[in-house]
Amino acid sequence: MKLQNAIAAAAILSFAGTMGFAQTDNELTVEGQLISTEAAAPAHMENVGTVYSGWRFRSEETQAMQTDDFDNSGFVFVDDGFALMASVDGSEGKSCASCHEDAEEFAGLKAQMPRVNDSGELETLEDLVNTCRTERMGAEPWKYNGSQMAAVTAVIGLQSRGLPVDVAIDGAAESFWERGKDLYYARVGQLDLSCANCHEDNYGTMIRADHLSQGQINGFPTYRLKNAKLNTVHSRFSGCMKNVRAEPYAIGSDEFKALELYLASRGTGLSVETPSIRN
């Protein structure tokens, strides 16, 4: 059975190679701001010379939706995020806005996440939001990949739009980064595939009806046409693992946080695009 699954997976990727075409060389400009969708690969990427945003692999119609904030359906949820940040919740009678009066103070934060905190833990934007809710507002934590969390992290991410991704991968972050790298190249599931098999070895090709990208995460949370909502990066990790018939790690797990750090590092130099539009 394992051999049959491996043969099936190889056949899928082989078929993809016969249908391949290059990513578009269109430029992404949003509200007059040029967004970098291409950059020289960081030194730690041995098998790829240039990194490309997932925007480059979408149809012209989908690309166009991201060039205008009015047409970008993700902004419906961004508006929800601003409302949530202004809403009082919890025993302390506070809202996010009680401490953070202007969302612009979050500029640059998304570009540097995940990061290692003072306690030596790898933390994500979702962790920061829930820490504020539980420790400062006296409120219940939000579901890690829930709609409220996606909306608020989209507001935070939007403040860094156009800034280059630049996460720390050395020092205290190195062990987490190494773990994420191991996970990226580990074959899993009945199809015996790794992240790299699709997003490093076969990007730019077609697999069934999907144009494979490099799997960059600089646009998350991202609005997907497939399910008409904002999607968090851990939800996408879980979906990918299910696609190769593997048992996903838990949303918000140490494994997915490490993978998030490693993937963010692969997009070094690309602009933050939150909220992006994808299939």
N, C-alpha and C positions, 0 to 999 in steps of 0.2 A: 504493500500500500504506500509506504514512504517513497519507494522508487517511482511509483505511478504518479504520485503528487509532484515529485521533482520534475518528472518528464513533462507533466502538464504545465507547470510553472515555466519551464524552459521554453515550451511551445508558445506560451502567451508572450513572453519577452521576445522570442524570435520573430513572431508575427508583428510585434510592435516595431521592431527594427526595419521591417520591410515597408512600413507605412510612415516612416519618420519624415518630419520637415522641420526646418529651423524656426526658432522663436522669432517673433516680429522684432524689428529694430525701431518701432515707434517710440517716441519720447512721451513720457507722462508729465503733463502739466496740470496742476490742480489749483483752480482759483488764482492763476498767474504764477504759481510757485512750481519751479522745476523739481521733480522728484527723481532721484537717482535710482534707476532700475537695473543698472549694470555697474559692476565694479571688479577690479582685479581681485582674484581670490586671495584670501589671507594665506600667510606662509604655511600654516599648519594643514592646509588642504593640498594633499600631494597629487590627487588625481584629477583636479579640476583647475583650469587656468583662469576662468572668468565666472563670476557669480551673477545670476539673473533673478530678478523678482518674478514671482508667479504671475504678475500682471502681463509679462511679456509673452506668456503662453496662452493667453485667453483670446477669444474672438474679438474682432474690432468692435462689435456691438457691446460686449461685456466691458471692454476697455473703456469705451466712451462713457459708460455709467460712472466711472470713477473720476472722470475729469471735471465733473461739476457736482458740487456738494448738494445741489437741489435734486439732481438725478440719482445721487447715491443713496440707495435705500437704507444703508447703514445709519444714516443720520436720523431716521425715525427713532432708532434705539439710543442714539447719542442724546437726543432731546429727552428721552426717558431718563437717561443717566444724570443729566443736569437736574431734573426734577427730584430724583432720588437723593442727590447730594444736598439738596436744599431742604429735605424733609427731616424733621426731628424724629428721632427713634431712640428707644432705650431709656434706662433708668436715670441717666444723667441729664436728660432733656436737651440733648445736643443733636446737631446734624453734622454732616461732613463740612458744610460751609461755616459752621461755628469756628472751626480752626483754619479752614482753607477757604478764605473769602473769595479768592479768584483762582479758577482752575489753571490759569496760566503759570502759577507757581510750580506746577508739575512738569514744566518744559524740561526736556532732557532725561526725565526719569525712565520712560519706556525704553529709550535707546540703550540704557545700561542694565536692564533687567533680563534674567534673574541675577541676583548678586548675593554674596555672603554677608550676613549681618554680624553684629558685634558678638553674638553668641556662637558664631561659627556655623550657623545653619544657612543652607541655601534657601533664599526666599524669593517669591514671585510677587507680581503686582497683586494677585489675589490674596496672598498672605498679608500684605501690607493693609489692604482694605479690611480684611477680617480682624486684624489686630487692632486697628482703629475702632472698629465697631464694638469689639468685646472689651477692650481695655480703656477706651476713652469715652465711648458713648453708653456703655452698659447695655448694648444691644446684642441680639442673637447673631451669630455669624451667618453669612449668606452661603447658599450652596455654591461650591467652588466653580462649577460650570453652569450655574443658573442664569436666568435672564437678567436678574438684577445685577449680578456680578459682571456679566458681559457688558451691560450698558455703562456701568460706572468705570470699568477698566478701559472701555472705548473712549470715554471722555478724557481720562488720564492720558491714554495713548495719543489721542488727537493733538495734545499740546506739544508732542515731539515730532509731529508730522514734518517731513523734510530733513530732519536731523539724521546723521549717519548712525547706524547700529554700531555700538562699541562696548561690548561686554568684557569684563575682566575674566581671564581664564588662567591666570597665574596665581602664585601665592596661595592664599586660603581657598581659592576657587579651583585650583588645579585638580584635586582629587575628584571633585564633582564633575568637572569637565571630562576627565579621563573615563569616568563611569558612563557619562553620556555618550562618549565616542564608542565605547564597547557596545552599548545598547544599539547604536546606529548601525553597526556592522554585524550584529548578531542575527543569524538566520532563525526565524521563529515560525510557528504555525504549520498547518498541514501542507501549505505550499512551499515551505522551507525558503522563505525570502527575508531579506533584510531591508531596512530603509534604503540602503545604498544601491541595492539591485535595481530599484525603480528610479530613485532621485539622483543618483550619481552615474550609474552605468547606462541608463536609458532615457534620461531627460531629453525632451525635444521630439520624442516619438509618440505614436498613438498606441494606446492599449485599450482595446475595445473602443468606447466612444470618448475616451479622455485623453487629452494632450498632456503628457507627463511633464511636470515642471521639476525644478530642483528641490522642491519642498521647502522653500524659504518661508520663515514665519514672521517677517518684518511687517506684515499687514494685519496681524491679529490684534484684537478680535476682528473677524472678517465676516461680511455678509455673503452668504452662499445662496445663489439662485435655487439650488437644489431643495433647500428647506425653508427659504424665505425668513431667515433670522440671523442674528449675530452668533457666530460660532467661536468658542474659545479654543486655544491651541491644544489643550489636553483632550478636548472632545475630538479634535482631528486626529491626534495620536491614537486614541481609542478606536476611532473609525478605521484607520489604516490597519491596525492590528487585527480587527475583525475581518477586514478584506482579505487578509492572508490566512484567515481561519486560525488565528492565535487567540489565546485568552489575554485580554488587555490588562495592563496594570491598572490599579485604581486611579481615578481622577484625583489629582493633587498628591500623588504618591512621590516618594523620593526618586523612584525610577523616572517618572515623567518629568520631574523638575530637573534632573540631571540631563535628560534628553533635550529639554527645552534650552538649557544653557548651551549645550553643544551645538544645537541647530542655530541658535542665535549667533553663535560665533562663526558659523559658516556663512552668515549673511553680513559679516563685517563690511562696512562701506556702503551698503544699500541704505536707502532712506526708509525711515519709519513711514508706513502708509496708512496706519489706522484711521478710520475703518476702510479696509480694502473691499473690493468686489471680486468674488471668485465664482466658479461654477457650482 
